[in-house]
Amino acid sequence: MVFVPIGGAFRDPWLPMWIASGGMLLSLCLAALLLPETSPSISEDEGGDSSADNAEALVRRDAVKGGILVRAREKMANVAALGGWVLRHPRLVLVLSSFFLFQFGEGPSGTLLLQYAAKRLGWSLGETSFLISLGAGTHLFVLTVLIPMLSTFFIRRLSLHDAAKDKRLAQISGVFLVVGMVGVFFAASWFLFAAGWVVASLGLAFLIPTRSLVTGFVDQKHLGVLYTVLSVLSYGGTMMGGPIFAAAFAWGMQLGDFWMGMPFLIAAACFALCFVAVSVFRTGPEGRGLEGVGDDETERLL
């Protein structure tokens, strides 16, 4: 298959993907090495290793003296601490990955949606532009009416704590996203197409409860680093989604009319993974997740 974007700049459909992937990995490495608070703190209730803390303190003290070698040792210690934190908090890291998957899955929601609707329904691009307004109006309804209403219901009627409430909202959003994108893929009429897009738009607020869920399990002094990591993951998903979905759209048109909406089927799979990532994150009776408790209590709950 040969896919030639505008201007014939790329004749290999996977070259943009590799460039975007390399940019994302470079951004992650720079964030891990250059941010001053990259390694999450180990609180007292997490049962941190005192010897590791002392070693890190010595490295930081030596770094004051300057020198490329000492600074390199400090950065390597930060990366090692970050790797240890990832191994101790796999479910929380899995939730963080949903930010990348969500932004990646949103790839077909822009101009690709209009192009697909024009080819599937035989409309002009001007006629398909109402889908953008339809999705924006639905998203506004979710932010101003649906989320506050469901939050009140979960807290007052079901007596859920904040973390459990955020998890339920994220799960509901994930279901809307999957069902809506699958509906857009199979839609054979303008009514089914618009209905599928409305359902998908009901879940576009997925990141709001997910961000609140993650924030509740991170020390307040590390929120700046957390938001930076989330931004890197989000922009990385956007960078990779564009060229990959463009290639998938071209490939689907070559396979036939049925597979023309392949980008939306791929997006549905990404959103399904987001749903799974949020679902496996277990919250305790007081709103704490397994990632936010001590090692002994974690082993007991598992």
C-alpha positions as a Markdown table, in Angstrom:
| # | Residue | x | y | z |
|---|---|---|---|---|
| 1 | Met | 0.0 | 0.0 | 0.0 |
| 2 | Val | 1.2 | 3.4 | -0.9 |
| 3 | Phe | -0.3 | 6.4 | 0.9 |
| 4 | Val | 0.7 | 9.8 | -0.3 |
| 5 | Pro | -0.4 | 12.7 | 1.9 |
| 6 | Ile | -0.7 | 16.3 | 0.7 |
| 7 | Gly | 2.3 | 17.3 | -1.4 |
| 8 | Gly | 3.6 | 13.7 | -1.5 |
| 9 | Ala | 5.9 | 14.4 | 1.4 |
| 10 | Phe | 5.7 | 10.9 | 2.7 |
| 11 | Arg | 5.4 | 7.8 | 0.5 |
| 12 | Asp | 5.6 | 5.4 | 3.4 |
| 13 | Pro | 2.4 | 5.5 | 5.6 |
| 14 | Trp | 4.3 | 4.4 | 8.7 |
| 15 | Leu | 7.0 | 7.1 | 8.5 |
| 16 | Pro | 4.8 | 9.8 | 10.1 |
| 17 | Met | 3.9 | 7.3 | 12.9 |
| 18 | Trp | 7.6 | 6.6 | 13.6 |
| 19 | Ile | 8.4 | 10.3 | 13.7 |
| 20 | Ala | 5.5 | 11.0 | 16.0 |
| 21 | Ser | 6.4 | 8.0 | 18.2 |
| 22 | Gly | 10.0 | 9.2 | 18.4 |
| 23 | Gly | 8.9 | 12.7 | 19.4 |
| 24 | Met | 6.7 | 11.3 | 22.2 |
| 25 | Leu | 9.4 | 9.0 | 23.6 |
| 26 | Leu | 11.9 | 12.0 | 23.5 |
| 27 | Ser | 9.3 | 14.1 | 25.4 |
| 28 | Leu | 8.8 | 11.4 | 28.0 |
| 29 | Cys | 12.6 | 11.0 | 28.5 |
| 30 | Leu | 13.1 | 14.8 | 28.8 |
| 31 | Ala | 10.3 | 15.0 | 31.3 |
| 32 | Ala | 11.7 | 12.2 | 33.3 |
| 33 | Leu | 15.3 | 13.6 | 33.3 |
| 34 | Leu | 14.8 | 17.3 | 33.6 |
| 35 | Leu | 11.8 | 17.8 | 35.9 |
| 36 | Pro | 13.0 | 18.4 | 39.5 |
| 37 | Glu | 10.3 | 16.3 | 41.1 |
| 38 | Thr | 10.1 | 13.4 | 38.6 |
| 39 | Ser | 10.4 | 10.7 | 41.2 |
| 40 | Pro | 7.3 | 10.5 | 43.4 |
| 41 | Ser | 7.8 | 10.8 | 47.1 |
| 42 | Ile | 7.5 | 7.7 | 49.2 |
| 43 | Ser | 5.3 | 8.6 | 52.1 |
| 44 | Glu | 5.5 | 7.1 | 55.5 |
| 45 | Asp | 2.5 | 4.9 | 55.0 |
| 46 | Glu | 4.0 | 3.4 | 51.9 |
| 47 | Gly | 6.8 | 1.9 | 53.9 |
| 48 | Gly | 9.7 | 3.5 | 51.9 |
| 49 | Asp | 13.2 | 2.0 | 52.1 |
| 50 | Ser | 15.3 | 4.2 | 54.4 |
| 51 | Ser | 18.6 | 3.1 | 52.8 |
| 52 | Ala | 17.3 | 4.2 | 49.4 |
| 53 | Asp | 16.3 | 7.5 | 50.8 |
| 54 | Asn | 19.7 | 8.0 | 52.4 |
| 55 | Ala | 21.5 | 7.1 | 49.1 |
| 56 | Glu | 19.3 | 9.6 | 47.2 |
| 57 | Ala | 20.0 | 12.3 | 49.8 |
| 58 | Leu | 23.8 | 11.7 | 49.4 |
| 59 | Val | 23.5 | 12.0 | 45.6 |
| 60 | Arg | 21.5 | 15.2 | 45.9 |
| 61 | Arg | 24.1 | 16.7 | 48.3 |
| 62 | Asp | 26.9 | 15.8 | 46.0 |
| 63 | Ala | 25.0 | 17.4 | 43.1 |
| 64 | Val | 25.4 | 20.8 | 44.7 |
| 65 | Lys | 29.1 | 20.6 | 44.1 |
| 66 | Gly | 28.4 | 20.6 | 40.4 |
| 67 | Gly | 29.9 | 18.6 | 37.6 |
| 68 | Ile | 28.4 | 16.7 | 34.7 |
| 69 | Leu | 29.1 | 13.2 | 36.2 |
| 70 | Val | 27.4 | 14.1 | 39.5 |
| 71 | Arg | 24.4 | 15.5 | 37.8 |
| 72 | Ala | 24.2 | 12.4 | 35.6 |
| 73 | Arg | 24.2 | 10.2 | 38.7 |
| 74 | Glu | 21.4 | 12.3 | 40.2 |
| 75 | Lys | 19.2 | 12.0 | 37.1 |
| 76 | Met | 19.9 | 8.2 | 36.9 |
| 77 | Ala | 18.8 | 8.0 | 40.6 |
| 78 | Asn | 15.6 | 9.9 | 39.7 |
| 79 | Val | 14.9 | 7.5 | 36.8 |
| 80 | Ala | 15.6 | 4.5 | 39.0 |
| 81 | Ala | 13.2 | 5.8 | 41.7 |
| 82 | Leu | 10.6 | 6.5 | 39.1 |
| 83 | Gly | 11.0 | 2.9 | 37.8 |
| 84 | Gly | 10.6 | 1.5 | 41.3 |
| 85 | Trp | 7.5 | 3.6 | 41.8 |
| 86 | Val | 6.0 | 2.3 | 38.6 |
| 87 | Leu | 6.5 | -1.3 | 39.7 |
| 88 | Arg | 4.9 | -0.5 | 43.1 |
| 89 | His | 1.8 | 1.2 | 41.5 |
| 90 | Pro | 0.9 | -0.7 | 38.3 |
| 91 | Arg | -2.8 | 0.1 | 38.4 |
| 92 | Leu | -2.3 | 3.8 | 38.8 |
| 93 | Val | 0.2 | 3.8 | 35.9 |
| 94 | Leu | -2.4 | 1.9 | 33.9 |
| 95 | Val | -4.9 | 4.7 | 34.6 |
| 96 | Leu | -2.3 | 7.2 | 33.5 |
| 97 | Ser | -1.9 | 5.4 | 30.2 |
| 98 | Ser | -5.6 | 6.0 | 29.5 |
| 99 | Phe | -4.7 | 9.7 | 28.9 |
| 100 | Phe | -2.5 | 8.6 | 26.0 |
| 101 | Leu | -5.1 | 6.1 | 24.7 |
| 102 | Phe | -8.0 | 8.6 | 24.9 |
| 103 | Gln | -6.1 | 11.4 | 23.0 |
| 104 | Phe | -5.0 | 8.7 | 20.5 |
| 105 | Gly | -8.6 | 7.5 | 20.0 |
| 106 | Glu | -9.8 | 11.1 | 19.5 |
| 107 | Gly | -7.9 | 11.2 | 16.2 |
| 108 | Pro | -10.9 | 10.6 | 14.0 |
| 109 | Ser | -13.0 | 13.2 | 15.7 |
| 110 | Gly | -11.9 | 16.2 | 13.7 |
| 111 | Thr | -11.5 | 16.6 | 9.9 |
| 112 | Leu | -11.4 | 12.9 | 9.4 |
| 113 | Leu | -14.9 | 12.6 | 10.8 |
| 114 | Leu | -16.1 | 15.1 | 8.1 |
| 115 | Gln | -14.3 | 13.3 | 5.3 |
| 116 | Tyr | -15.7 | 10.0 | 6.4 |
| 117 | Ala | -19.3 | 11.4 | 6.7 |
| 118 | Ala | -19.0 | 13.0 | 3.3 |
| 119 | Lys | -18.0 | 9.7 | 1.7 |
| 120 | Arg | -20.3 | 7.4 | 3.7 |
| 121 | Leu | -23.4 | 9.6 | 3.4 |
| 122 | Gly | -22.6 | 11.3 | 0.1 |
| 123 | Trp | -22.7 | 14.8 | 1.7 |
| 124 | Ser | -20.6 | 17.8 | 0.9 |
| 125 | Leu | -18.1 | 18.9 | 3.5 |
| 126 | Gly | -20.3 | 21.9 | 4.2 |
| 127 | Glu | -23.2 | 19.7 | 5.1 |
| 128 | Thr | -21.1 | 17.5 | 7.3 |
| 129 | Ser | -19.9 | 20.5 | 9.4 |
| 130 | Phe | -23.1 | 20.3 | 11.5 |
| 131 | Leu | -21.6 | 17.2 | 13.1 |
| 132 | Ile | -19.0 | 19.4 | 14.8 |
| 133 | Ser | -21.7 | 21.6 | 16.3 |
| 134 | Leu | -23.8 | 18.6 | 17.3 |
| 135 | Gly | -20.8 | 17.1 | 19.1 |
| 136 | Ala | -19.9 | 20.4 | 20.8 |
| 137 | Gly | -23.5 | 20.9 | 22.0 |
| 138 | Thr | -23.6 | 17.4 | 23.4 |
| 139 | His | -20.3 | 17.9 | 25.1 |
| 140 | Leu | -21.5 | 21.1 | 26.6 |
| 141 | Phe | -24.7 | 19.4 | 27.9 |
| 142 | Val | -22.5 | 16.7 | 29.6 |
| 143 | Leu | -20.3 | 19.3 | 31.3 |
| 144 | Thr | -23.1 | 21.5 | 32.6 |
| 145 | Val | -25.9 | 19.1 | 33.2 |
| 146 | Leu | -25.1 | 15.4 | 33.0 |
| 147 | Ile | -21.9 | 15.2 | 35.1 |
| 148 | Pro | -23.2 | 17.4 | 38.0 |
| 149 | Met | -26.4 | 15.5 | 38.0 |
| 150 | Leu | -24.7 | 12.1 | 38.1 |
| 151 | Ser | -22.2 | 13.3 | 40.7 |
| 152 | Thr | -25.0 | 14.4 | 43.0 |
| 153 | Phe | -26.8 | 11.1 | 42.5 |
| 154 | Phe | -23.7 | 9.0 | 43.2 |
| 155 | Ile | -22.8 | 10.9 | 46.4 |
| 156 | Arg | -26.2 | 11.5 | 47.9 |
| 157 | Arg | -28.2 | 8.5 | 46.7 |
| 158 | Leu | -25.6 | 5.8 | 46.5 |
| 159 | Ser | -23.3 | 7.3 | 49.2 |
| 160 | Leu | -20.1 | 6.8 | 47.2 |
| 161 | His | -16.9 | 8.6 | 48.1 |
| 162 | Asp | -15.2 | 11.0 | 45.6 |
| 163 | Ala | -12.9 | 8.4 | 44.2 |
| 164 | Ala | -15.6 | 5.8 | 43.6 |
| 165 | Lys | -17.8 | 8.5 | 42.1 |
| 166 | Asp | -15.0 | 9.6 | 39.7 |
| 167 | Lys | -14.4 | 6.0 | 38.7 |
| 168 | Arg | -18.1 | 5.4 | 37.9 |
| 169 | Leu | -18.2 | 8.6 | 35.8 |
| 170 | Ala | -15.1 | 7.5 | 33.9 |
| 171 | Gln | -16.6 | 4.1 | 33.3 |
| 172 | Ile | -19.9 | 5.5 | 32.0 |
| 173 | Ser | -18.0 | 7.8 | 29.7 |
| 174 | Gly | -15.9 | 4.9 | 28.4 |
| 175 | Val | -19.1 | 2.9 | 27.6 |
| 176 | Phe | -20.5 | 5.9 | 25.7 |
| 177 | Leu | -17.3 | 6.3 | 23.7 |
| 178 | Val | -17.1 | 2.6 | 22.7 |
| 179 | Val | -20.8 | 2.3 | 21.8 |
| 180 | Gly | -20.8 | 5.6 | 19.9 |
| 181 | Met | -17.7 | 4.9 | 17.8 |
| 182 | Val | -19.0 | 1.4 | 16.9 |
| 183 | Gly | -22.3 | 3.0 | 15.9 |
| 184 | Val | -20.5 | 5.5 | 13.7 |
| 185 | Phe | -18.6 | 2.6 | 12.1 |
| 186 | Phe | -21.7 | 0.6 | 11.2 |
| 187 | Ala | -24.0 | 3.6 | 10.4 |
| 188 | Ala | -25.6 | 3.3 | 7.0 |
| 189 | Ser | -27.9 | 6.3 | 7.3 |
| 190 | Trp | -27.5 | 9.9 | 8.4 |
| 191 | Phe | -29.8 | 9.3 | 11.4 |
| 192 | Leu | -27.7 | 6.4 | 12.7 |
| 193 | Phe | -24.6 | 8.3 | 12.0 |
| 194 | Ala | -25.7 | 11.3 | 13.9 |
| 195 | Ala | -27.0 | 9.2 | 16.8 |
| 196 | Gly | -23.7 | 7.3 | 17.0 |
| 197 | Trp | -21.8 | 10.6 | 17.1 |
| 198 | Val | -24.1 | 12.0 | 19.8 |
| 199 | Val | -23.5 | 8.9 | 22.0 |
| 200 | Ala | -19.8 | 9.1 | 21.5 |
| 201 | Ser | -19.8 | 12.8 | 22.4 |
| 202 | Leu | -21.5 | 11.9 | 25.7 |
| 203 | Gly | -18.3 | 10.3 | 26.7 |
| 204 | Leu | -15.8 | 13.0 | 25.6 |
| 205 | Ala | -15.6 | 14.2 | 29.2 |
| 206 | Phe | -13.8 | 11.0 | 30.1 |
| 207 | Leu | -10.6 | 12.8 | 31.1 |
| 208 | Ile | -12.3 | 15.0 | 33.7 |
| 209 | Pro | -13.3 | 12.3 | 36.2 |
| 210 | Thr | -10.1 | 10.3 | 35.4 |
| 211 | Arg | -7.9 | 13.3 | 36.1 |
| 212 | Ser | -9.7 | 13.8 | 39.4 |
| 213 | Leu | -9.3 | 10.1 | 40.2 |
| 214 | Val | -5.5 | 10.2 | 39.6 |
| 215 | Thr | -5.0 | 13.5 | 41.5 |
| 216 | Gly | -6.5 | 12.0 | 44.6 |
| 217 | Phe | -3.7 | 9.5 | 44.9 |
| 218 | Val | -0.7 | 11.7 | 44.4 |
| 219 | Asp | 1.0 | 14.0 | 47.0 |
| 220 | Gln | 0.0 | 17.6 | 46.6 |
| 221 | Lys | 3.6 | 18.7 | 46.2 |
| 222 | His | 3.9 | 16.5 | 43.1 |
| 223 | Leu | 0.8 | 17.7 | 41.3 |
| 224 | Gly | 2.9 | 19.9 | 39.0 |
| 225 | Val | 4.9 | 16.9 | 37.8 |
| 226 | Leu | 1.8 | 14.8 | 37.5 |
| 227 | Tyr | 0.1 | 17.4 | 35.2 |
| 228 | Thr | 3.2 | 17.7 | 33.1 |
| 229 | Val | 3.3 | 13.9 | 32.6 |
| 230 | Leu | -0.4 | 13.9 | 31.7 |
| 231 | Ser | 0.2 | 16.7 | 29.2 |
| 232 | Val | 3.1 | 14.7 | 27.7 |
| 233 | Leu | 0.9 | 11.6 | 27.4 |
| 234 | Ser | -2.0 | 13.5 | 25.9 |
| 235 | Tyr | 0.1 | 15.3 | 23.3 |
| 236 | Gly | 1.9 | 12.1 | 22.5 |
| 237 | Gly | -1.4 | 10.4 | 21.8 |
| 238 | Thr | -2.5 | 13.3 | 19.5 |
| 239 | Met | 0.8 | 13.2 | 17.7 |
| 240 | Met | 0.6 | 9.5 | 17.0 |
| 241 | Gly | -3.1 | 9.4 | 16.3 |
| 242 | Gly | -3.1 | 11.8 | 13.3 |
| 243 | Pro | -0.8 | 9.9 | 10.9 |
| 244 | Ile | -2.0 | 6.5 | 12.0 |
| 245 | Phe | -5.7 | 7.2 | 11.5 |
| 246 | Ala | -5.0 | 8.9 | 8.2 |
| 247 | Ala | -3.3 | 5.7 | 7.0 |
| 248 | Ala | -6.1 | 3.6 | 8.4 |
| 249 | Phe | -8.7 | 5.6 | 6.6 |
| 250 | Ala | -6.8 | 5.2 | 3.3 |
| 251 | Trp | -6.4 | 1.5 | 3.9 |
| 252 | Gly | -10.1 | 1.1 | 4.8 |
| 253 | Met | -11.2 | 2.8 | 1.5 |
| 254 | Gln | -9.0 | 0.3 | -0.4 |
| 255 | Leu | -10.6 | -2.6 | 1.3 |
| 256 | Gly | -14.1 | -1.5 | 0.5 |
| 257 | Asp | -17.1 | 0.6 | 1.7 |
| 258 | Phe | -17.7 | -1.6 | 4.7 |
| 259 | Trp | -14.1 | -0.9 | 6.1 |
| 260 | Met | -14.2 | 2.8 | 5.2 |
| 261 | Gly | -14.8 | 3.6 | 8.9 |
| 262 | Met | -11.8 | 1.6 | 10.2 |
| 263 | Pro | -10.4 | 4.6 | 12.1 |
| 264 | Phe | -13.5 | 4.7 | 14.3 |
| 265 | Leu | -13.3 | 0.9 | 14.9 |
| 266 | Ile | -9.7 | 1.4 | 16.1 |
| 267 | Ala | -10.8 | 4.4 | 18.2 |
| 268 | Ala | -13.5 | 2.2 | 19.8 |
| 269 | Ala | -10.8 | -0.4 | 20.7 |
| 270 | Cys | -8.7 | 2.4 | 22.3 |
| 271 | Phe | -11.6 | 3.6 | 24.4 |
| 272 | Ala | -12.4 | 0.0 | 25.4 |
| 273 | Leu | -8.8 | -0.1 | 26.8 |
| 274 | Cys | -9.4 | 3.1 | 28.6 |
| 275 | Phe | -12.5 | 1.6 | 30.2 |
| 276 | Val | -10.5 | -1.4 | 31.3 |
| 277 | Ala | -7.7 | 0.7 | 32.7 |
| 278 | Val | -10.1 | 2.7 | 34.9 |
| 279 | Ser | -12.0 | -0.4 | 35.9 |
| 280 | Val | -9.0 | -2.3 | 37.3 |
| 281 | Phe | -8.2 | 0.6 | 39.6 |
| 282 | Arg | -9.7 | -0.5 | 42.9 |
| 283 | Thr | -10.7 | 2.1 | 45.5 |
| 284 | Gly | -10.9 | 1.4 | 49.3 |
| 285 | Pro | -13.9 | 2.1 | 51.6 |
| 286 | Glu | -12.6 | 5.6 | 52.3 |
| 287 | Gly | -11.7 | 6.6 | 48.8 |
| 288 | Arg | -8.2 | 5.3 | 48.8 |
| 289 | Gly | -7.0 | 3.0 | 46.1 |
| 290 | Leu | -4.6 | 0.2 | 46.5 |
| 291 | Glu | -1.9 | 2.4 | 45.1 |
| 292 | Gly | -2.4 | 4.9 | 47.9 |
| 293 | Val | -2.0 | 2.5 | 50.9 |
| 294 | Gly | 0.9 | 0.9 | 52.6 |
| 295 | Asp | 2.6 | -2.3 | 51.3 |
| 296 | Asp | 1.2 | -4.5 | 54.0 |
| 297 | Glu | -2.4 | -3.3 | 53.4 |
| 298 | Thr | -1.9 | -3.6 | 49.7 |
| 299 | Glu | -0.9 | -7.3 | 50.1 |
| 300 | Arg | -3.9 | -7.9 | 52.3 |
| 301 | Leu | -6.4 | -6.3 | 49.9 |
| 302 | Leu | -4.9 | -8.2 | 46.9 |
